[in-house]
Amino acid sequence: MTESVTMDAARTKPHLPDAQIVTSVKHWTDRLFSFRVSRPTTLRFRSGEFVMIGLMGDNGKPLLRAYSIASPSWDEELEFYSIKVPDGPLTSRLQHIEPGDEIILRPKPVGTLVVDALLPGKRLWFLATGTGLAPFASLMRDPEVYEKFDQVIMMHTCREVKELEYGRQLVEGLENDPLIGEMVQGKLRYYPTTTREEFHHMGRVTDNLASGKVFEDLGLPKMNPEEDRAMVCGSLAFNVDVKAILEGFGLREGANSDPKEFVVEKAFVGDGI
């Protein structure tokens, strides 16, 4: 069961420097939540980038972590998707925010999970575990992605089915989106899997790629550097393992200054936040 709270933040102004107002919070599970905040009028970012956000610490200094922006670049607000860590320095407090509260946001977006860091191709693979879905929640809602690629495949792995709910609702709502609904139809493929709870697709992203099962299930050819491009976001161990698999398919890692066949988000923060 999910629970959400929203507010009209139009009449509320932040008091702290670099602060933004929380406009809504939704708790998806006892470990996962998403929230939306006001967007600085001067903030410009590319879908897939991240910013530093946080709260003021007990010592009077900002406690900040890198968070991918889950909303697309055209959205009037900013959305974030987060894990809850009971003893985490930031999320032990961040999970209790409510509409009307303030969070600190440093409006200097950066990151490697941007379309500009990839060479032109036919298929674009989004490969994520857990809250590593966040940058792809942004990219899946960006018209540029569908203008540049014939197919977009979202592979997402969580431990339990309920942990997939944020992504499932987002993907299922895209075909009815007034802005990009027509662009998404027939192009976006969703491949969610679980590792602990029984589900129609199971196994880690790495296992389904290495075994070829995902290609068989979706009726797609095995990845190749002529047609396929990929973006990776998860734990450090996940990123390392997926990178090795992609390189085994002949894909090369790129960057903003040197576009290639795949990119990895190195700033993703895992369970210690």
C-alpha positions as CSV (number, residue, x, y, z in Angstrom):
1,M,0.0,0.0,0.0
2,T,1.4,3.4,-1.0
3,E,0.6,6.6,0.8
4,S,1.1,10.1,-0.4
5,V,0.7,13.7,0.8
6,T,0.7,16.8,-1.4
7,M,0.4,20.5,-1.0
8,D,0.1,23.7,-2.9
9,A,3.5,25.3,-2.5
10,A,2.8,28.3,-4.7
11,R,2.4,30.6,-1.7
12,T,5.3,29.2,0.3
13,K,8.8,30.6,0.0
14,P,12.0,28.9,1.4
15,H,13.9,30.5,4.3
16,L,17.3,28.8,3.9
17,P,19.8,29.6,1.2
18,D,19.6,27.1,-1.7
19,A,16.4,25.6,-0.2
20,Q,13.4,24.4,-2.0
21,I,9.9,23.5,-0.7
22,V,8.7,19.9,-0.6
23,T,5.4,19.7,-2.5
24,S,4.5,16.0,-2.2
25,V,5.8,12.8,-0.6
26,K,4.9,9.2,-1.5
27,H,6.0,6.2,0.5
28,W,6.0,3.1,-1.7
29,T,7.3,0.6,0.8
30,D,9.0,0.7,4.2
31,R,12.3,1.1,2.3
32,L,11.4,3.3,-0.6
33,F,9.8,6.8,-1.1
34,S,9.7,9.5,-3.7
35,F,9.1,13.2,-3.2
36,R,8.7,16.3,-5.3
37,V,10.1,19.8,-4.6
38,S,9.8,23.3,-6.1
39,R,12.2,23.9,-9.0
40,P,14.6,26.9,-9.0
41,T,13.6,29.2,-11.8
42,T,17.2,29.4,-13.0
43,L,17.8,25.6,-13.0
44,R,18.5,24.0,-16.4
45,F,19.4,20.4,-16.6
46,R,19.6,17.5,-19.0
47,S,17.4,14.5,-18.3
48,G,19.5,11.9,-16.5
49,E,21.7,14.3,-14.5
50,F,21.9,14.6,-10.7
51,V,22.2,17.4,-8.1
52,M,23.3,17.6,-4.5
53,I,20.4,17.7,-2.1
54,G,20.0,17.3,1.7
55,L,19.1,18.8,5.0
56,M,20.8,21.0,7.6
57,G,22.8,18.8,10.0
58,D,22.7,19.1,13.8
59,N,26.1,20.9,13.6
60,G,24.6,23.7,11.5
61,K,26.3,22.5,8.3
62,P,24.5,21.1,5.3
63,L,24.4,17.3,5.0
64,L,24.3,16.7,1.2
65,R,24.3,13.6,-1.1
66,A,24.1,13.2,-4.9
67,Y,20.6,12.4,-6.1
68,S,19.5,11.8,-9.7
69,I,16.6,14.0,-10.8
70,A,13.8,11.6,-11.5
71,S,11.6,14.1,-13.3
72,P,12.3,15.1,-17.0
73,S,13.9,18.3,-17.9
74,W,10.6,19.9,-18.9
75,D,8.9,19.3,-15.6
76,E,8.0,22.4,-13.5
77,E,9.0,20.6,-10.3
78,L,11.8,18.3,-9.4
79,E,11.2,14.7,-8.4
80,F,13.5,12.4,-6.4
81,Y,13.4,8.6,-5.6
82,S,15.1,7.4,-2.4
83,I,15.9,4.5,-0.2
84,K,15.3,4.7,3.5
85,V,18.3,3.8,5.7
86,P,17.4,3.7,9.4
87,D,20.9,4.7,10.5
88,G,21.8,6.6,7.3
89,P,23.2,10.1,8.0
90,L,20.8,11.7,5.6
91,T,17.9,9.3,4.7
92,S,17.2,8.5,8.4
93,R,16.0,12.1,8.5
94,L,15.0,12.7,4.9
95,Q,12.4,9.9,5.0
96,H,10.3,12.0,7.5
97,I,10.0,15.1,5.3
98,E,6.4,16.4,4.7
99,P,4.9,18.8,2.2
100,G,5.9,22.4,3.3
101,D,9.3,21.3,4.6
102,E,12.5,22.7,3.1
103,I,15.4,20.7,1.6
104,I,18.7,22.1,0.5
105,L,19.3,21.8,-3.3
106,R,22.6,22.9,-4.9
107,P,21.5,23.8,-8.5
108,K,24.6,22.5,-10.3
109,P,23.4,19.5,-12.3
110,V,26.1,17.0,-13.6
111,G,26.2,13.4,-14.6
112,T,27.1,10.9,-17.4
113,L,23.6,9.4,-18.0
114,V,22.8,11.8,-20.8
115,V,21.9,11.1,-24.4
116,D,24.8,13.4,-25.5
117,A,27.3,10.9,-24.1
118,L,26.2,8.1,-26.5
119,L,26.8,7.6,-30.2
120,P,23.7,7.3,-32.4
121,G,22.2,3.8,-32.3
122,K,19.0,1.8,-32.8
123,R,18.2,0.5,-29.3
124,L,18.8,2.2,-25.9
125,W,19.1,0.0,-22.8
126,F,18.4,1.4,-19.4
127,L,20.0,-1.0,-16.8
128,A,19.2,-0.4,-13.1
129,T,18.7,-1.9,-9.7
130,G,16.7,-0.4,-6.8
131,T,16.6,3.4,-6.7
132,G,19.1,3.4,-9.6
133,L,15.9,3.7,-11.6
134,A,15.7,7.4,-10.8
135,P,17.7,8.8,-13.8
136,F,15.8,6.6,-16.2
137,A,12.5,7.8,-14.7
138,S,13.7,11.2,-16.1
139,L,14.9,9.9,-19.4
140,M,11.9,7.7,-20.1
141,R,9.8,10.9,-20.0
142,D,12.1,12.9,-22.3
143,P,10.9,13.3,-26.0
144,E,14.6,13.4,-27.2
145,V,15.1,9.8,-26.2
146,Y,12.3,8.6,-28.5
147,E,13.4,10.9,-31.3
148,K,17.0,9.4,-31.3
149,F,16.2,5.7,-30.7
150,D,13.8,3.2,-32.4
151,Q,13.5,1.1,-29.2
152,V,14.0,1.8,-25.5
153,I,14.3,-1.1,-23.1
154,M,14.0,-0.5,-19.3
155,M,15.5,-3.4,-17.3
156,H,15.0,-3.0,-13.6
157,T,15.7,-5.4,-10.8
158,C,14.5,-5.3,-7.2
159,R,14.3,-7.9,-4.4
160,E,10.5,-7.9,-4.1
161,V,7.6,-7.2,-6.4
162,K,6.4,-4.2,-4.3
163,E,9.7,-2.5,-4.8
164,L,9.0,-2.4,-8.5
165,E,5.8,-0.4,-8.1
166,Y,7.3,3.1,-8.6
167,G,8.7,2.1,-12.0
168,R,5.7,0.1,-13.0
169,Q,3.2,2.9,-12.4
170,L,5.5,5.3,-14.3
171,V,5.9,3.1,-17.3
172,E,2.2,2.2,-17.5
173,G,1.3,5.8,-17.4
174,L,3.6,6.9,-20.2
175,E,1.4,5.8,-23.1
176,N,-1.4,8.1,-21.9
177,D,1.0,11.0,-21.3
178,P,-0.3,14.1,-23.2
179,L,3.3,15.2,-24.2
180,I,5.0,12.0,-25.2
181,G,2.3,9.3,-25.2
182,E,2.3,8.9,-29.0
183,M,6.1,8.8,-29.1
184,V,6.3,6.0,-26.5
185,Q,3.8,3.6,-28.1
186,G,5.6,0.7,-29.6
187,K,9.0,2.0,-28.6
188,L,9.3,1.4,-24.9
189,R,9.8,-2.1,-23.6
190,Y,9.7,-2.8,-19.8
191,Y,11.6,-5.8,-18.3
192,P,11.2,-5.8,-14.5
193,T,12.7,-8.7,-12.5
194,T,12.9,-9.8,-8.9
195,T,15.6,-11.7,-7.1
196,R,13.8,-12.9,-3.9
197,E,10.1,-13.0,-4.6
198,E,8.4,-15.2,-7.2
199,F,7.6,-13.1,-10.3
200,H,7.0,-13.7,-14.0
201,H,10.6,-12.5,-14.7
202,M,13.3,-13.3,-12.2
203,G,17.0,-12.9,-11.9
204,R,19.6,-10.1,-11.8
205,V,20.1,-7.8,-14.7
206,T,23.6,-9.3,-15.1
207,D,22.3,-12.9,-15.2
208,N,19.6,-12.1,-17.7
209,L,22.0,-10.3,-20.0
210,A,24.8,-12.8,-19.8
211,S,22.5,-15.8,-20.3
212,G,20.7,-14.1,-23.2
213,K,17.3,-14.7,-21.5
214,V,16.2,-11.1,-21.9
215,F,16.9,-11.1,-25.6
216,E,14.9,-14.3,-26.0
217,D,12.0,-13.0,-23.9
218,L,11.8,-9.7,-25.8
219,G,12.5,-11.2,-29.2
220,L,15.6,-9.0,-29.7
221,P,19.0,-9.8,-31.1
222,K,22.0,-10.0,-28.7
223,M,23.6,-6.7,-28.0
224,N,26.0,-5.5,-30.6
225,P,28.1,-2.2,-30.9
226,E,26.5,-1.3,-34.2
227,E,22.9,-1.1,-32.9
228,D,22.9,-1.0,-29.1
229,R,23.5,1.7,-26.6
230,A,23.2,1.4,-22.8
231,M,23.1,3.4,-19.6
232,V,23.9,1.8,-16.2
233,C,22.9,2.9,-12.7
234,G,23.2,0.8,-9.5
235,S,25.5,-0.1,-6.8
236,L,29.3,0.0,-7.4
237,A,29.4,-3.8,-7.7
238,F,26.5,-3.8,-10.1
239,N,28.1,-1.2,-12.3
240,V,31.3,-3.1,-12.4
241,D,29.6,-6.4,-13.3
242,V,27.4,-4.8,-16.0
243,K,30.3,-2.9,-17.5
244,A,32.2,-6.2,-18.0
245,I,29.2,-7.8,-19.7
246,L,28.7,-4.8,-22.0
247,E,32.3,-4.8,-23.0
248,G,32.0,-8.5,-23.7
249,F,29.3,-7.6,-26.3
250,G,31.8,-5.2,-27.8
251,L,30.4,-2.0,-26.4
252,R,32.8,0.7,-25.2
253,E,32.3,3.1,-22.3
254,G,31.8,6.7,-23.2
255,A,31.6,10.1,-21.5
256,N,30.2,13.6,-22.1
257,S,33.4,14.6,-23.8
258,D,33.9,11.2,-25.6
259,P,30.6,9.6,-26.7
260,K,30.7,5.8,-27.1
261,E,28.2,2.9,-26.8
262,F,27.5,2.9,-23.1
263,V,27.8,5.1,-20.0
264,V,27.8,4.3,-16.2
265,E,26.7,6.7,-13.5
266,K,29.5,6.7,-11.0
267,A,27.9,9.1,-8.5
268,F,25.0,6.8,-7.6
269,V,24.9,6.4,-3.8
270,G,23.8,3.0,-2.3
271,D,22.5,1.8,1.0
272,G,24.7,3.9,3.2
273,I,23.0,7.3,2.6
